[in-house]
């Protein structure tokens, strides 16, 4: 699946996107974040407060417990503010 990172999430990880195949036990957005955090200090830093980072599955906002099976793209981004 394609993972896309935006704003400071991208800056902390050091890349805008990547293709990854998570292990079968990674079933939800929360599981994916936990797995990513274990991939290195840049991921641990980006997801140090997983409750802050938002996710979208195939360009639709997703809750942390959303299933990721069959997703083509998962995007991670910080909360958006408006004015």
C-alpha positions in Angstrom: 0.0 0.0 0.0 1.1 3.6 -0.6 1.6 5.7 2.5 1.6 9.5 2.1 2.8 12.0 4.7 1.9 15.7 4.9 3.3 18.8 6.7 5.3 18.1 9.8 4.6 14.4 9.6 6.5 14.4 6.3 9.3 16.5 7.7 9.8 14.3 10.7 9.9 11.1 8.7 12.0 12.6 6.0 9.9 11.5 3.0 6.6 12.4 1.3 5.5 8.9 0.5 6.5 5.2 0.3 5.2 1.8 -0.6 5.0 -0.7 2.3 3.5 -4.0 3.0 2.6 -4.2 6.6 2.4 -7.6 8.3 -1.0 -9.4 8.4 -1.7 -8.5 12.0 -1.8 -4.8 11.2 -5.5 -4.5 10.6 -6.4 -0.9 11.6 -5.0 2.6 11.4 -4.0 2.4 15.1 -2.2 -0.9 14.3 -0.4 0.7 11.4 0.7 3.7 13.4 2.1 1.3 16.1 3.9 -0.7 13.5 5.3 2.4 11.8 6.6 3.7 15.2 8.7 0.6 15.5 10.4 1.2 12.1 12.8 3.8 13.3 13.3 6.9 15.4 12.0 9.2 12.6 8.7 7.3 12.7 8.6 7.2 16.5 9.1 11.0 16.5 6.4 11.6 13.8 3.9 9.5 15.7 5.0 10.3 19.2 1.5 11.4 20.1 -0.7 9.2 17.8 -3.8 10.9 18.9 -2.8 14.1 17.2 -2.0 12.7 13.7 -5.0 12.2 11.4 -5.4 9.6 8.7 -7.3 9.2 5.4 -7.9 5.9 3.6 -8.2 6.3 -0.1 -8.8 10.1 0.4 -11.5 9.7 3.0 -10.9 10.7 6.6 -10.6 7.6 8.8 -11.0 7.0 12.5 -8.2 5.2 14.3 -10.2 1.9 14.5 -10.8 1.9 10.7 -9.8 -1.2 8.9 -7.0 -0.8 6.3 -7.5 -4.1 4.4 -7.7 -3.3 0.7 -6.6 0.3 1.0 -4.6 1.6 -1.9 -3.4 4.7 -0.1 -3.3 5.9 3.5 -2.3 9.5 4.2 -1.2 10.9 7.5 -1.4 14.5 8.4 -1.6 16.9 11.4 -4.8 18.5 12.5 -6.0 21.2 10.2 -6.9 24.6 11.4 -9.1 27.1 9.6 -9.8 30.7 9.6 
